[in-house]
Amino acid sequence: MSGSDRIDWATVGNDPRPVLVIPVFHGGERFERCLRSLACAPAYFAAVVLSINARPDSPDLAVAMGFRRNAGLPVAVFNTTGEMNSMSHSRFWATELRRRNLPPNTHLMWLGHDDELDPDGLAAACPGGQWPLRPGTMILGPWKLRHESVGTLYEAPEDEQLETWTCFPDQTVKPQSSIDWVCDQLLHPTYLNLTGGVFPFGSVLDIVDFRVRKTAGMRMEMTLATSLGSRRITELDEPVTIVYGRSDSDRATIPNAHARSDDRHLLIWLARYAARTPRTRARFASTLARLTTLRTKVALGRATLPAEDWVVRP
């Protein structure tokens, strides 16, 4: 159930600014904090999509409807009417946007419901609301990072200095070929977070329509980066989002082995990408060989899978 949002999606699709998509699951106070950070959104986004993964009596849905009334820009509120896993939820809101005829070349920006927009970063990276978007290029990060405890909502000191995190350990290689970046991540993973990621709506539809169904949300960043319309990946000059780390978050509680289990889908996805993009075949083949060798050694107890490397941007 999604209701009537009364938005002119043709006009939204012609706006050069991205549409901000916020999937919400057990949002609570952190979702409300996220919405408060959207005070700057009218200057930088064509519309906001709040997709509530919950029953119709969810407090999160009531909060979303209240935000829609006073947001100052077009807001669509979708509701799954029951709890779904993360990938099913992604298919849900993508299908709702497709049903409204949102053009596939419309850029989306993903924001976690427990993260925030950073108005200073947006003003620096996107002056006057002008985003540095390029066809075929996905933006991922960088991010400012805060830590908070499980049970307490973080209160930021006025003079707080935040670290900036990146998924580009070599800052001299940007933009980077999508296939090179993903293959590097498969072999030596760095910190990834889709919050702040900017990509065409068509990339999500490509995943939804792929005949091998993606069942989990892990590796979503890599999958989007190697949709058929993507050729390069880069990051903004300044972080535009603030990411929260805490010990009960998905990233902290999902084992590395579980994250890597989703590589099976990703490798099939990459094989299709290589088949359609001849110049990427050699890199994909060499990475597949190295991964096979590594996994064989792990199975024999002669090696371990590399742990994710959290990289602070200089």
N, C-alpha and C positions, 0 to 999 in steps of 0.2 A: 504494500500500500504506500502510495507516495502523495496522494492528494493533488490539488491543482496549485501550481506555483505562480501562474499568470505571468510568466517571464517570456519576453520576446527572444527566443533562443537564436533566431537568425541574426538579430542585432548583437547579441552577446558573442556569437561566432565571428562576427566581423570586427570586433574590438581587438586591437593588437595586444591588449593586456591579458594575462592568463586568467583562467577560472580557478579559484581556490577550492580544493576538495578536502573535506575533513571527515574521514570515517570515524565513528564514535562507538566504542564498546566499553560499557561500565565506566562512563566518563566521570560523573560526579563532580567534585570540586575542581579537579584538574581540567575538566572540560570547560567549566565556567571561567577558570583562569585563562584558558586559551581564547575564549570568546572576548574577554576583556582586552586582550592584546590586538584584537581586530579593529580597534578604533581607527587605525591608519589605513584599513583595507580599501575604502572607497577611492583612494588616490592610486592604488596599484593593481586592483583586480577588477575584471569586468563583472564578476558575479561570485557568489559563494554557494557551495553545495555542502550541506550538512546531512550525512547519511547515518541514521541512528540504527544501530544493530541491536534491537531490543523489542520487547513487547510494546503494544500501543499505550500501556499505562506507565511506561518508563518515565521517571523524572527527567532523564536526559532529553526526551522528546518534548516535554513541556518547556524546558530551558531553551531548546532550539527554536520552538515556535515563538517564544518571547523575544528571542534575539532577532528573528525575522521581521518582527513588527517595527523594530527601531534601528535597523542596521545602517540605513543610508545608502544601500546599494542592493541590487537584486539578490535574493537569497532563496534557494530551493531547499526544502526539507523533505528527505526521503525516510521511510521507515520500513524495515524488513518485516515487522510484526512478530518476529521470533528470532532467537539468537542463532547466528550462523558462524562458521569458521571464517578466518580472515579472507581466504581466496573466494569463497562463495559470496561474501559481502562485497568484494571488489566486482565480481560479475554482476551483482545486483545493481549497484549504483551505475556501473557502465551501461547496463541494459536500459536503465531509466533515462540516462542522457541520450542514448541512441534513439529511444522511442520519441524523444523530443526533437530529434533531427539536429543535434549539435554537430557541426561540421567536424570531421575527423582531424583536420589540420588545426583545430583550436588547441592552444596550449593549456595544459592543466598544471597547477602546482599542488602537491600533496603536503598536508600538514597533519601531524599526529595530534590527537585530541588532548594529549597531555603535554604538548609543546607550545611554543609561542612565536608570534611574529616579532621581529626586532625592528622597530621603526627607524632607528639610526642607521642600521645596515641597509634597509630598503632605500632610504634617502641617498645613501652613498652609492649603492650598486645600481639603482634604477632612478636617476635624477629626473624629476618631473613626471614620474610614472612610466618612463621609457625603459623597457626591458631589453637587454642585449640578446635577443632571441635570433637563432639562425636555423634555417631549414636543415633537417637531418642531424641536429646536434641536441643532445640531452644535457641538461644542467643538473649536477648533483653536488650540493654543498657549496662552500664549507659551512660549518655549524659552530655556534657558540655552545658551550657545554656547562651545565650546572649539575651539581649532585644534591639530592634531597633524600631524607629518610623515608621509610615505607609509610609511616602513619602520619607524617607532618607535612603540610603544604609549605613549600619553600618561601621564605620572605627575603627578598634581595636587599642587601645593604646599598645605600645610595652610591657609595664609592667602589662598588664591586668591580673587579677586573676579571673578565672571563677568558679562559683559554679558547682558542679556535682550533677545531679539528678538521682534518682533510682526508680524502681518499686518494690524493695524489702525492705520494711520498716524494716524487721528483717533481718539484714545482716548475721545472723548465720544460716539461712535456705536457702542454695544454694548448689547444684541445688535443685529445688522443684518439686514435682509431678505436672504435667500440670493441672490435674483436681483440685488439691488443690489450685493452684495459680489462676486459672480462677474463681473458686467459691469464693475465697477471694475477687477478683476484682469485682464480681457481687454484693457482699454485702457491701464492703467498698473500693471503687475504689481509686487507686492512679494514679499519672500522668503516662500516656502511650504515647509513640511515636514510630512508626515503624522504623523511621530513625535509622540506625545502626543495625537493626534486621537481624539475620542470620538464615536461615532455608532451608530445602531441597526444590528443585523445585517441587518435588512430593507433598508437602503440598499445594502449590498453585493449582496444577492440581486437587487435592482432592476437593478443594473448587469449582473449575470450573465445575467439573463433578457431584457434589452433586445435587440430583434431586430437592431439594428445593433451588431455586436460591437466592443467597445473592444479595440484590439490592443496598446496601450502603456500603461505606468503613469503617464506624465506627465499632469498635470491631474487626477489622481485626487482631490485635495482638493476641487477645484471640482465634480467630478462627484458626489461624495458629498454635497456641500452642496446640490445641486439634484436629489437623488432625490425621488420623488413624496411621500415622507413628511416632507421637510425644508422648513421655512419660514424659519428664522432661523439665524444663525451667530454665535458669541461666543467668548470665551476665558476661561480661569480667572483668578482674581485673582493667582495666583502660578504660575510655571513648575513643572511636576512632572517634567520630563525635561531631560536634558543631551544636546545634539546636538553631534556632532563634525564639524568641517570639515577637509578635507585635499585636496590637489591631485589625487588620483586618485579622488575620490568621484564618484558619478553626477552630482551637481549641478555639479561642476567640469568634467567631461569631456563632458557632453551639450550641444551648442551650443543657444543660444536659439532658433534657427530650427527645430531638431529638436523642441524642446519645443512650439513653436507649431504644428508640423504636426499635433499631436494635437488642436488646436482644431477640426478638421473634425468629429471625432466629438462634441466638446463642443457645437458649435453645433446639431447635429441633436438632441442630448440636451436642450438648452435650448429648442429649438422645441417639443418634446413637453411640457416643463414649462410653457411659456407657453400651449400649447393647453389644458392641464388647469387652469391657474390664470389666469383672465382678467385679474386686476388686474396681472399681471406683463407683459402683452403689449406695452404701450407702451414700457417700459424695454428689453425685448428687441429690439424693432423699431428703436429709436433706436441701440442699441449695434451691431446688425448693420449699419446704414447707416454708422456711423462707422468700423467695422472694414473694410467694403468700400472706403470712400474711402481709408483709410490704406493698405491693401494695394495699391490701384491706384497710389497715389503711390510706394510702395516699388518696385513693378514698373517704374515709369517713372524711377526713380532720383531722385525728388524728395523722398523722406523715408526715414527708417529706423525700424524697429520699436523702441519704447522698451525699454531694458534693464531687467532686474529690479532693483528698488530694495530694498536691505537696510536695514531700519528698526530702530533701537535704541529700545526702549521707555523712556520717561522714568521 
